[in-house]
Amino acid sequence: MNDGPLFFRRADHGARILVVDDDALARRSLRAMLERGYYQVETAEGGEKALELLSTYKPELVLLDIQMPHMDGLEVCRRIRDLPNGELLPIIFLTGDERPDIHAQALRAKGDDFLRKPVLSPELIVRIRSLMRLKRLQAEVQAERDNLLDLQKQREQLFEFIVHDLKNPLSAIQVGLELMDERDETSPTSKAQLRRLRDTAHTMGRMIQNILDIGRAEQVGLDLHKSSIPLSAWLPSLLKEMESQAKSRSHILSWDCDPDLHIEADQEFLRRLLLNLLDNALKYSPSGSRTWIEAQKTESGVRLEVRDEGHGIPEEMRDQIFGKFVRVKKEGHDPHFGSGLGLAFCQLVAEAHEGRIWVEDNLPKGSAFVLELPKARPARHGESGEAADEPTGGLA
């Protein structure tokens, strides 16, 4: 057993240090100090030589004189910081420059520390150890952060691939249900069940597309294709998509809109936004109640409201429900965290159109989801879409 003294090697033992100074005597003196501190040392007589050595010597710290011909230390530091991973290389300025603002200039050039010449060996070694320890911790934190971001990106991509792949079997299910519903020999009871299954499949399709669009929007934003939409002709066809689901709950759908009102929007995204709101209204309203859409012109654009006669949204939750994975329980008002993404998608669409969406009370009971979109541009030559003759209508 060895009872002799134990020696622990420092973490910075043998670290590579580059000394940059145009004074040969200063370079020799610094080399001697650093080698006594168990560092490896390389020297450069100017900024150009120092920049050349960075790729071959790969220093772990740079001692940099400020007053040098051709390229001063401040410029050398700025160029180092512009290199890949140059932000992490510790740089200590050494200078005999007595100008009162030279310290501030060194900090603006993104130097890490500053010492005036002549430099005392103990102080220099302590500064080097402290700075290298700090920079290594920063590098470890950044590496861990990069690793976590990479894992998060991989998880999101895998999730998106899985969700995207769900669309193919779901499409096959929807086609099969449509074909079964068209058969003459299918009984009325079976047809009603098929319509319920078909509505459920359409709801699943919207959920899948919401997930994909939310993920895409968070990365690159929504790609809008705006057109002028004649609301009085368009809203009845929109409500027709919810007719089967409404009938299954004895629910009344209706709309109210001026005959000449147009809105400038991406038709597909607006369609899915309103279908999400209508689906929520049917889901969270009692059987036999009424849901309706009102559209009106405002000074700044168009206001669309989806009103229901359900339980309503508690005031304290009205800002939360547009977040991802937040829902209100069907039976009451307690918040429930699940797979609610419909309203998060609605908010993304509203913001992409430079509009806004919120919820308020629908007196005497229920909720009113309000969407405001900016004023439409003047109709361009060749835009189509005639208004319907009647301004109001309804679907039972």
C-alpha positions as a LaTeX table, in Angstrom:
\begin{tabular}{lrrr}
\hline
Residue & $x$ (\AA) & $y$ (\AA) & $z$ (\AA) \\
\hline
Met1 & 0.00 & 0.00 & 0.00 \\
Asn2 & 1.39 & 3.42 & $-0.96$ \\
Asp3 & 1.29 & 5.78 & 2.04 \\
Gly4 & 2.97 & 8.62 & 0.13 \\
Pro5 & 1.33 & 11.97 & $-0.64$ \\
Leu6 & $-1.53$ & 12.07 & $-3.14$ \\
Phe7 & $-1.31$ & 14.51 & $-6.05$ \\
Phe8 & $-4.45$ & 15.57 & $-7.88$ \\
Arg9 & $-4.07$ & 16.89 & $-11.41$ \\
Arg10 & $-6.01$ & 20.07 & $-12.12$ \\
Ala11 & $-8.67$ & 20.01 & $-14.82$ \\
Asp12 & $-6.72$ & 22.68 & $-16.75$ \\
His13 & $-3.39$ & 20.83 & $-16.45$ \\
Gly14 & $-1.71$ & 20.76 & $-19.88$ \\
Ala15 & $-4.26$ & 23.08 & $-21.49$ \\
Arg16 & $-3.17$ & 24.70 & $-24.76$ \\
Ile17 & $-2.72$ & 28.47 & $-24.54$ \\
Leu18 & $-1.92$ & 30.83 & $-27.41$ \\
Val19 & 0.02 & 33.99 & $-26.53$ \\
Val20 & $-0.34$ & 36.82 & $-29.07$ \\
Asp21 & 2.02 & 39.77 & $-28.58$ \\
Asp22 & 4.28 & 41.75 & $-30.94$ \\
Asp23 & 6.90 & 42.12 & $-28.17$ \\
Ala24 & 9.32 & 39.15 & $-28.23$ \\
Leu25 & 10.41 & 39.73 & $-24.61$ \\
Ala26 & 6.76 & 39.71 & $-23.45$ \\
Arg27 & 6.15 & 36.44 & $-25.32$ \\
Arg28 & 9.14 & 34.76 & $-23.67$ \\
Ser29 & 8.14 & 36.01 & $-20.23$ \\
Leu30 & 4.56 & 34.80 & $-20.60$ \\
Arg31 & 5.70 & 31.44 & $-21.94$ \\
Ala32 & 7.90 & 30.93 & $-18.88$ \\
Met33 & 5.05 & 31.83 & $-16.48$ \\
Leu34 & 2.60 & 29.53 & $-18.21$ \\
Glu35 & 4.92 & 26.55 & $-18.54$ \\
Arg36 & 5.65 & 26.76 & $-14.81$ \\
Gly37 & 1.86 & 26.53 & $-14.38$ \\
Tyr38 & 1.89 & 23.26 & $-16.42$ \\
Tyr39 & 0.31 & 24.70 & $-19.57$ \\
Gln40 & 1.25 & 24.03 & $-23.19$ \\
Val41 & 2.15 & 27.28 & $-24.93$ \\
Glu42 & 2.30 & 28.52 & $-28.51$ \\
Thr43 & 3.09 & 32.11 & $-29.45$ \\
Ala44 & 2.27 & 34.46 & $-32.32$ \\
Glu45 & 3.84 & 37.84 & $-33.04$ \\
Gly46 & 0.71 & 39.35 & $-34.60$ \\
Gly47 & $-2.97$ & 39.01 & $-35.34$ \\
Glu48 & $-2.62$ & 37.39 & $-38.77$ \\
Lys49 & $-0.37$ & 34.65 & $-37.43$ \\
Ala50 & $-2.69$ & 34.08 & $-34.48$ \\
Leu51 & $-5.70$ & 33.55 & $-36.74$ \\
Glu52 & $-3.69$ & 31.05 & $-38.82$ \\
Leu53 & $-2.76$ & 29.06 & $-35.70$ \\
Leu54 & $-6.34$ & 28.74 & $-34.48$ \\
Ser55 & $-7.21$ & 25.92 & $-36.87$ \\
Thr56 & $-4.00$ & 23.93 & $-36.39$ \\
Tyr57 & $-3.03$ & 24.50 & $-32.75$ \\
Lys58 & $-6.63$ & 24.67 & $-31.47$ \\
Pro59 & $-5.93$ & 26.67 & $-28.29$ \\
Glu60 & $-8.15$ & 26.37 & $-25.24$ \\
Leu61 & $-7.43$ & 29.97 & $-24.20$ \\
Val62 & $-5.89$ & 33.06 & $-25.82$ \\
Leu63 & $-3.78$ & 35.75 & $-24.14$ \\
Leu64 & $-4.08$ & 38.74 & $-26.46$ \\
Asp65 & $-2.13$ & 42.01 & $-26.51$ \\
Ile66 & $-4.16$ & 45.02 & $-27.66$ \\
Gln67 & $-1.51$ & 47.35 & $-29.13$ \\
Met68 & $-0.11$ & 45.53 & $-32.17$ \\
Pro69 & 0.72 & 46.78 & $-35.69$ \\
His70 & $-1.36$ & 45.89 & $-38.77$ \\
Met71 & $-4.16$ & 44.29 & $-36.73$ \\
Asp72 & $-4.71$ & 45.22 & $-33.10$ \\
Gly73 & $-5.96$ & 42.81 & $-30.46$ \\
Leu74 & $-9.49$ & 44.22 & $-30.49$ \\
Glu75 & $-9.90$ & 43.32 & $-34.16$ \\
Val76 & $-8.35$ & 39.88 & $-33.60$ \\
Cys77 & $-10.89$ & 39.24 & $-30.84$ \\
Arg78 & $-13.80$ & 40.30 & $-33.04$ \\
Arg79 & $-12.64$ & 37.98 & $-35.82$ \\
Ile80 & $-12.28$ & 35.07 & $-33.41$ \\
Arg81 & $-15.83$ & 35.62 & $-32.16$ \\
Asp82 & $-17.10$ & 35.44 & $-35.76$ \\
Leu83 & $-15.60$ & 31.98 & $-36.25$ \\
Pro84 & $-17.66$ & 28.79 & $-35.68$ \\
Asn85 & $-17.63$ & 28.12 & $-31.90$ \\
Gly86 & $-15.47$ & 31.24 & $-31.49$ \\
Glu87 & $-17.84$ & 32.55 & $-28.84$ \\
Leu88 & $-16.72$ & 29.79 & $-26.46$ \\
Leu89 & $-12.96$ & 30.40 & $-26.71$ \\
Pro90 & $-11.72$ & 32.22 & $-23.55$ \\
Ile91 & $-9.83$ & 35.45 & $-24.37$ \\
Ile92 & $-7.88$ & 37.52 & $-21.85$ \\
Phe93 & $-6.60$ & 40.92 & $-22.97$ \\
Leu94 & $-3.14$ & 41.98 & $-21.77$ \\
Thr95 & $-2.12$ & 45.59 & $-22.38$ \\
Gly96 & $-0.01$ & 48.49 & $-21.25$ \\
Asp97 & $-2.43$ & 50.90 & $-22.93$ \\
Glu98 & $-3.33$ & 53.60 & $-20.39$ \\
Arg99 & $-6.31$ & 55.09 & $-22.24$ \\
Pro100 & $-9.25$ & 55.36 & $-19.80$ \\
Asp101 & $-11.72$ & 53.78 & $-22.24$ \\
Ile102 & $-9.58$ & 50.84 & $-23.32$ \\
His103 & $-11.23$ & 48.51 & $-20.82$ \\
Ala104 & $-14.68$ & 49.36 & $-22.22$ \\
Gln105 & $-13.40$ & 48.80 & $-25.77$ \\
Ala106 & $-12.10$ & 45.38 & $-24.77$ \\
Leu107 & $-15.49$ & 44.41 & $-23.36$ \\
Arg108 & $-17.28$ & 45.64 & $-26.50$ \\
Ala109 & $-14.95$ & 43.45 & $-28.56$ \\
Lys110 & $-16.27$ & 40.53 & $-26.43$ \\
Gly111 & $-13.13$ & 39.81 & $-24.47$ \\
Asp112 & $-13.64$ & 37.73 & $-21.32$ \\
Asp113 & $-11.07$ & 39.34 & $-19.01$ \\
Phe114 & $-8.59$ & 42.22 & $-18.89$ \\
Leu115 & $-5.19$ & 42.59 & $-17.23$ \\
Arg116 & $-2.75$ & 45.49 & $-17.38$ \\
Lys117 & 0.95 & 44.94 & $-17.92$ \\
Pro118 & 3.21 & 44.14 & $-16.19$ \\
Val119 & 1.34 & 40.96 & $-15.29$ \\
Leu120 & 1.99 & 39.14 & $-12.03$ \\
Ser121 & 2.31 & 35.38 & $-12.45$ \\
Pro122 & $-0.01$ & 34.32 & $-9.54$ \\
Glu123 & $-2.77$ & 36.67 & $-10.69$ \\
Leu124 & $-2.48$ & 35.49 & $-14.31$ \\
Ile125 & $-2.68$ & 31.80 & $-13.34$ \\
Val126 & $-5.73$ & 32.37 & $-11.09$ \\
Arg127 & $-7.51$ & 34.31 & $-13.85$ \\
Ile128 & $-6.78$ & 31.56 & $-16.38$ \\
Arg129 & $-8.01$ & 28.79 & $-14.08$ \\
Ser130 & $-11.22$ & 30.63 & $-13.23$ \\
Leu131 & $-11.99$ & 31.56 & $-16.82$ \\
Met132 & $-11.30$ & 28.08 & $-18.19$ \\
Arg133 & $-13.48$ & 26.52 & $-15.50$ \\
Leu134 & $-16.30$ & 28.94 & $-16.36$ \\
Lys135 & $-15.99$ & 28.35 & $-20.10$ \\
Arg136 & $-15.98$ & 24.58 & $-19.67$ \\
Leu137 & $-19.15$ & 24.80 & $-17.62$ \\
Gln138 & $-20.71$ & 26.97 & $-20.33$ \\
Ala139 & $-19.67$ & 24.47 & $-22.99$ \\
Glu140 & $-21.17$ & 21.60 & $-20.99$ \\
Val141 & $-24.44$ & 23.49 & $-20.51$ \\
Gln142 & $-24.61$ & 24.37 & $-24.21$ \\
Ala143 & $-23.85$ & 20.79 & $-25.23$ \\
Glu144 & $-26.60$ & 19.53 & $-22.92$ \\
Arg145 & $-29.00$ & 22.14 & $-24.29$ \\
Asp146 & $-28.16$ & 21.19 & $-27.89$ \\
Asn147 & $-28.67$ & 17.53 & $-27.03$ \\
Leu148 & $-32.06$ & 18.22 & $-25.45$ \\
Leu149 & $-33.13$ & 20.31 & $-28.45$ \\
Asp150 & $-32.03$ & 17.55 & $-30.81$ \\
Leu151 & $-33.98$ & 14.95 & $-28.83$ \\
Gln152 & $-37.03$ & 17.24 & $-28.80$ \\
Lys153 & $-36.78$ & 17.72 & $-32.55$ \\
Gln154 & $-36.48$ & 13.97 & $-33.13$ \\
Arg155 & $-39.50$ & 13.34 & $-30.90$ \\
Glu156 & $-41.57$ & 15.96 & $-32.73$ \\
Gln157 & $-40.57$ & 14.56 & $-36.12$ \\
Leu158 & $-41.42$ & 11.01 & $-35.03$ \\
Phe159 & $-44.75$ & 12.21 & $-33.65$ \\
Glu160 & $-45.50$ & 14.02 & $-36.92$ \\
Phe161 & $-44.60$ & 10.94 & $-38.97$ \\
Ile162 & $-46.90$ & 8.76 & $-36.85$ \\
Val163 & $-49.79$ & 11.22 & $-37.06$ \\
His164 & $-49.27$ & 11.65 & $-40.80$ \\
Asp165 & $-49.32$ & 7.87 & $-41.30$ \\
Leu166 & $-52.66$ & 7.69 & $-39.48$ \\
Lys167 & $-54.26$ & 9.60 & $-42.35$ \\
Asn168 & $-53.98$ & 6.67 & $-44.80$ \\
Pro169 & $-55.95$ & 4.04 & $-42.80$ \\
Leu170 & $-58.43$ & 6.71 & $-41.72$ \\
Ser171 & $-59.04$ & 7.66 & $-45.36$ \\
Ala172 & $-59.68$ & 4.00 & $-46.17$ \\
Ile173 & $-62.18$ & 3.79 & $-43.30$ \\
Gln174 & $-63.98$ & 6.91 & $-44.52$ \\
Val175 & $-64.23$ & 5.58 & $-48.09$ \\
Gly176 & $-65.55$ & 2.22 & $-46.83$ \\
Leu177 & $-68.20$ & 3.94 & $-44.71$ \\
Glu178 & $-69.31$ & 6.07 & $-47.64$ \\
Leu179 & $-69.68$ & 2.99 & $-49.86$ \\
Met180 & $-71.65$ & 1.09 & $-47.20$ \\
Asp181 & $-73.95$ & 4.05 & $-46.67$ \\
Glu182 & $-74.75$ & 4.17 & $-50.40$ \\
Arg183 & $-76.03$ & 0.57 & $-50.54$ \\
Asp184 & $-79.77$ & 0.31 & $-51.08$ \\
Glu185 & $-80.15$ & $-2.81$ & $-48.96$ \\
Thr186 & $-78.76$ & $-1.12$ & $-45.85$ \\
Ser187 & $-81.47$ & $-0.73$ & $-43.22$ \\
Pro188 & $-82.36$ & 2.74 & $-41.81$ \\
Thr189 & $-80.95$ & 1.75 & $-38.43$ \\
Ser190 & $-77.67$ & 0.67 & $-40.02$ \\
Lys191 & $-77.57$ & 3.85 & $-42.10$ \\
Ala192 & $-77.93$ & 5.96 & $-38.96$ \\
Gln193 & $-75.10$ & 4.05 & $-37.32$ \\
Leu194 & $-72.95$ & 4.43 & $-40.43$ \\
Arg195 & $-73.55$ & 8.18 & $-40.46$ \\
Arg196 & $-72.44$ & 8.39 & $-36.82$ \\
Leu197 & $-69.29$ & 6.42 & $-37.63$ \\
Arg198 & $-68.68$ & 8.62 & $-40.65$ \\
Asp199 & $-69.03$ & 11.79 & $-38.54$ \\
Thr200 & $-66.60$ & 10.35 & $-36.01$ \\
Ala201 & $-64.11$ & 9.57 & $-38.77$ \\
His202 & $-64.38$ & 13.14 & $-40.09$ \\
Thr203 & $-63.76$ & 14.45 & $-36.57$ \\
Met204 & $-60.66$ & 12.26 & $-36.27$ \\
Gly205 & $-59.49$ & 13.56 & $-39.64$ \\
Arg206 & $-59.77$ & 17.15 & $-38.44$ \\
Met207 & $-57.90$ & 16.30 & $-35.24$ \\
Ile208 & $-55.05$ & 14.70 & $-37.20$ \\
Gln209 & $-54.82$ & 17.66 & $-39.55$ \\
Asn210 & $-54.88$ & 20.08 & $-36.60$ \\
Ile211 & $-51.90$ & 18.31 & $-35.04$ \\
Leu212 & $-49.95$ & 18.44 & $-38.30$ \\
Asp213 & $-50.77$ & 22.10 & $-38.92$ \\
Ile214 & $-49.95$ & 23.17 & $-35.37$ \\
Gly215 & $-46.56$ & 21.45 & $-35.58$ \\
Arg216 & $-45.86$ & 23.00 & $-38.97$ \\
Ala217 & $-47.01$ & 26.45 & $-37.86$ \\
Glu218 & $-44.71$ & 26.41 & $-34.83$ \\
Gln219 & $-41.78$ & 25.76 & $-37.15$ \\
Val220 & $-42.44$ & 27.82 & $-40.28$ \\
Gly221 & $-45.90$ & 29.39 & $-39.85$ \\
Leu222 & $-49.09$ & 28.78 & $-41.80$ \\
Asp223 & $-48.99$ & 29.22 & $-45.57$ \\
Leu224 & $-52.15$ & 31.18 & $-46.41$ \\
His225 & $-53.88$ & 31.32 & $-49.80$ \\
Lys226 & $-56.41$ & 34.10 & $-49.39$ \\
Ser227 & $-59.44$ & 34.74 & $-51.57$ \\
Ser228 & $-62.65$ & 36.73 & $-51.31$ \\
Ile229 & $-65.35$ & 34.52 & $-49.74$ \\
Pro230 & $-69.06$ & 35.45 & $-50.13$ \\
Leu231 & $-70.25$ & 34.48 & $-46.66$ \\
Ser232 & $-73.99$ & 34.30 & $-47.35$ \\
Ala233 & $-73.38$ & 31.69 & $-50.05$ \\
Trp234 & $-70.57$ & 29.91 & $-48.22$ \\
Leu235 & $-71.93$ & 29.52 & $-44.67$ \\
Pro236 & $-74.88$ & 27.24 & $-45.60$ \\
Ser237 & $-72.51$ & 24.79 & $-47.31$ \\
Leu238 & $-70.27$ & 24.89 & $-44.25$ \\
Leu239 & $-73.16$ & 24.05 & $-41.90$ \\
Lys240 & $-74.21$ & 21.26 & $-44.26$ \\
Glu241 & $-71.03$ & 19.40 & $-43.25$ \\
Met242 & $-72.28$ & 19.31 & $-39.64$ \\
Glu243 & $-75.88$ & 18.45 & $-40.50$ \\
Ser244 & $-75.62$ & 14.71 & $-39.79$ \\
Gln245 & $-73.93$ & 15.27 & $-36.44$ \\
Ala246 & $-76.50$ & 17.92 & $-35.50$ \\
Lys247 & $-79.46$ & 15.68 & $-36.42$ \\
Ser248 & $-78.11$ & 12.84 & $-34.32$ \\
Arg249 & $-78.40$ & 15.14 & $-31.29$ \\
Ser250 & $-81.65$ & 16.86 & $-32.34$ \\
His251 & $-79.55$ & 19.99 & $-32.56$ \\
Ile252 & $-80.53$ & 23.08 & $-34.59$ \\
Leu253 & $-77.92$ & 24.85 & $-36.74$ \\
Ser254 & $-78.57$ & 28.27 & $-38.28$ \\
Trp255 & $-76.77$ & 31.30 & $-39.66$ \\
Asp256 & $-77.28$ & 35.03 & $-40.12$ \\
Cys257 & $-75.33$ & 37.18 & $-42.55$ \\
Asp258 & $-75.77$ & 40.24 & $-44.79$ \\
Pro259 & $-76.17$ & 39.14 & $-48.42$ \\
Asp260 & $-73.28$ & 41.26 & $-49.76$ \\
Leu261 & $-70.74$ & 40.51 & $-47.03$ \\
His262 & $-67.38$ & 39.13 & $-48.20$ \\
Ile263 & $-64.33$ & 38.15 & $-46.17$ \\
Glu264 & $-60.72$ & 37.98 & $-47.30$ \\
Ala265 & $-59.27$ & 34.74 & $-45.92$ \\
Asp266 & $-57.80$ & 31.33 & $-46.64$ \\
Gln267 & $-61.00$ & 29.41 & $-47.33$ \\
Glu268 & $-59.76$ & 25.99 & $-46.17$ \\
Phe269 & $-58.26$ & 27.27 & $-42.91$ \\
Leu270 & $-61.34$ & 29.37 & $-42.16$ \\
Arg271 & $-63.56$ & 26.37 & $-42.90$ \\
Arg272 & $-61.66$ & 24.17 & $-40.46$ \\
Leu273 & $-61.61$ & 26.91 & $-37.81$ \\
Leu274 & $-65.39$ & 27.24 & $-37.92$ \\
Leu275 & $-65.91$ & 23.47 & $-38.05$ \\
Asn276 & $-63.80$ & 23.13 & $-34.90$ \\
Leu277 & $-65.96$ & 25.73 & $-33.15$ \\
Leu278 & $-69.20$ & 24.10 & $-34.34$ \\
Asp279 & $-67.96$ & 20.66 & $-33.30$ \\
Asn280 & $-67.19$ & 21.99 & $-29.80$ \\
Ala281 & $-70.60$ & 23.61 & $-29.61$ \\
Leu282 & $-72.39$ & 20.37 & $-30.49$ \\
Lys283 & $-70.21$ & 18.35 & $-28.15$ \\
Tyr284 & $-70.62$ & 20.61 & $-25.11$ \\
Ser285 & $-74.26$ & 21.65 & $-25.55$ \\
Pro286 & $-77.33$ & 19.67 & $-24.40$ \\
Ser287 & $-79.38$ & 17.73 & $-26.91$ \\
Gly288 & $-82.05$ & 19.78 & $-28.62$ \\
Ser289 & $-80.28$ & 23.12 & $-28.17$ \\
Arg290 & $-79.34$ & 25.62 & $-30.87$ \\
Thr291 & $-76.00$ & 26.70 & $-32.35$ \\
Trp292 & $-75.71$ & 29.50 & $-34.86$ \\
Ile293 & $-73.18$ & 31.61 & $-36.77$ \\
Glu294 & $-73.54$ & 35.37 & $-37.07$ \\
Ala295 & $-71.42$ & 37.42 & $-39.47$ \\
Gln296 & $-71.36$ & 41.20 & $-39.63$ \\
Lys297 & $-69.25$ & 43.97 & $-41.04$ \\
Thr298 & $-67.23$ & 46.14 & $-38.65$ \\
Glu299 & $-65.15$ & 49.29 & $-39.10$ \\
Ser300 & $-61.94$ & 47.26 & $-39.17$ \\
Gly301 & $-63.13$ & 44.17 & $-41.07$ \\
Val302 & $-65.50$ & 41.25 & $-40.43$ \\
Arg303 & $-66.74$ & 39.74 & $-37.18$ \\
Leu304 & $-67.83$ & 36.09 & $-37.05$ \\
Glu305 & $-69.52$ & 34.65 & $-33.98$ \\
Val306 & $-70.29$ & 31.01 & $-33.18$ \\
Arg307 & $-72.91$ & 30.94 & $-30.40$ \\
Asp308 & $-74.23$ & 27.96 & $-28.45$ \\
Glu309 & $-76.52$ & 27.19 & $-25.53$ \\
Gly310 & $-74.14$ & 24.98 & $-23.58$ \\
His311 & $-72.57$ & 25.27 & $-20.13$ \\
Gly312 & $-70.38$ & 28.23 & $-21.06$ \\
Ile313 & $-66.69$ & 28.84 & $-20.31$ \\
Pro314 & $-65.65$ & 30.01 & $-16.82$ \\
Glu315 & $-64.17$ & 33.48 & $-16.95$ \\
Glu316 & $-60.90$ & 32.35 & $-15.35$ \\
Met317 & $-60.35$ & 29.82 & $-18.16$ \\
Arg318 & $-61.07$ & 32.04 & $-21.16$ \\
Asp319 & $-57.42$ & 32.85 & $-21.77$ \\
Gln320 & $-56.27$ & 29.27 & $-21.16$ \\
Ile321 & $-58.56$ & 27.34 & $-23.49$ \\
Phe322 & $-56.69$ & 28.47 & $-26.61$ \\
Gly323 & $-53.54$ & 26.76 & $-25.36$ \\
Lys324 & $-52.56$ & 23.27 & $-26.46$ \\
Phe325 & $-53.99$ & 20.30 & $-24.53$ \\
Val326 & $-56.49$ & 22.36 & $-22.51$ \\
Arg327 & $-60.19$ & 21.50 & $-22.36$ \\
Val328 & $-63.22$ & 22.16 & $-20.20$ \\
Lys329 & $-65.00$ & 19.08 & $-18.91$ \\
Lys330 & $-68.31$ & 18.43 & $-20.55$ \\
Glu331 & $-70.09$ & 17.97 & $-17.22$ \\
Gly332 & $-68.85$ & 21.12 & $-15.57$ \\
His333 & $-66.32$ & 23.89 & $-15.46$ \\
Asp334 & $-63.21$ & 22.24 & $-14.06$ \\
Pro335 & $-60.18$ & 22.44 & $-16.38$ \\
His336 & $-59.13$ & 19.17 & $-17.91$ \\
Phe337 & $-55.82$ & 18.60 & $-19.66$ \\
Gly338 & $-56.19$ & 16.20 & $-22.55$ \\
Ser339 & $-55.75$ & 16.19 & $-26.29$ \\
Gly340 & $-57.63$ & 19.44 & $-26.93$ \\
Leu341 & $-55.98$ & 21.03 & $-29.97$ \\
Gly342 & $-58.95$ & 22.43 & $-31.86$ \\
Leu343 & $-58.95$ & 25.86 & $-30.18$ \\
Ala344 & $-55.15$ & 26.08 & $-30.36$ \\
Phe345 & $-55.48$ & 25.59 & $-34.11$ \\
Cys346 & $-58.21$ & 28.26 & $-34.24$ \\
Gln347 & $-55.94$ & 30.79 & $-32.57$ \\
Leu348 & $-53.08$ & 30.00 & $-34.97$ \\
Val349 & $-55.38$ & 30.58 & $-37.94$ \\
Ala350 & $-56.69$ & 33.84 & $-36.50$ \\
Glu351 & $-53.20$ & 35.16 & $-35.82$ \\
Ala352 & $-51.95$ & 34.07 & $-39.26$ \\
His353 & $-54.73$ & 36.27 & $-40.74$ \\
Glu354 & $-53.63$ & 39.14 & $-38.45$ \\
Gly355 & $-56.91$ & 38.77 & $-36.59$ \\
Arg356 & $-57.91$ & 37.63 & $-33.12$ \\
Ile357 & $-60.26$ & 35.16 & $-31.46$ \\
Trp358 & $-61.76$ & 35.09 & $-27.99$ \\
Val359 & $-64.73$ & 33.75 & $-26.03$ \\
Glu360 & $-67.43$ & 35.58 & $-24.13$ \\
Asp361 & $-70.84$ & 34.85 & $-22.60$ \\
Asn362 & $-73.84$ & 34.09 & $-24.80$ \\
Leu363 & $-76.63$ & 35.41 & $-22.60$ \\
Pro364 & $-78.76$ & 33.99 & $-21.11$ \\
Lys365 & $-76.60$ & 30.85 & $-21.36$ \\
Gly366 & $-73.82$ & 29.35 & $-23.41$ \\
Ser367 & $-70.69$ & 30.69 & $-25.07$ \\
Ala368 & $-69.94$ & 32.97 & $-27.98$ \\
Phe369 & $-66.62$ & 32.42 & $-29.78$ \\
Val370 & $-65.77$ & 35.62 & $-31.62$ \\
Leu371 & $-63.40$ & 35.84 & $-34.60$ \\
Glu372 & $-62.39$ & 39.22 & $-36.00$ \\
Leu373 & $-60.47$ & 39.42 & $-39.26$ \\
Pro374 & $-59.12$ & 42.57 & $-40.96$ \\
Lys375 & $-60.98$ & 44.36 & $-43.70$ \\
Ala376 & $-60.96$ & 42.65 & $-47.08$ \\
Arg377 & $-59.00$ & 44.17 & $-49.95$ \\
Pro378 & $-61.03$ & 45.60 & $-52.85$ \\
Ala379 & $-62.24$ & 42.80 & $-55.14$ \\
Arg380 & $-59.84$ & 42.13 & $-58.00$ \\
His381 & $-60.93$ & 41.64 & $-61.59$ \\
Gly382 & $-61.92$ & 38.04 & $-62.19$ \\
Glu383 & $-62.85$ & 37.18 & $-58.58$ \\
Ser384 & $-66.02$ & 35.14 & $-58.48$ \\
Gly385 & $-68.71$ & 34.45 & $-55.89$ \\
Glu386 & $-72.26$ & 35.75 & $-56.04$ \\
Ala387 & $-74.26$ & 36.37 & $-52.88$ \\
Ala388 & $-77.27$ & 34.23 & $-52.07$ \\
Asp389 & $-80.76$ & 35.72 & $-52.43$ \\
Glu390 & $-81.75$ & 35.15 & $-48.81$ \\
Pro391 & $-79.64$ & 36.61 & $-45.95$ \\
Thr392 & $-80.65$ & 34.07 & $-43.31$ \\
Gly393 & $-81.37$ & 30.38 & $-43.18$ \\
Gly394 & $-81.31$ & 27.30 & $-41.01$ \\
Leu395 & $-80.64$ & 23.60 & $-40.90$ \\
Ala396 & $-82.53$ & 21.37 & $-38.51$ \\
\hline
\end{tabular}
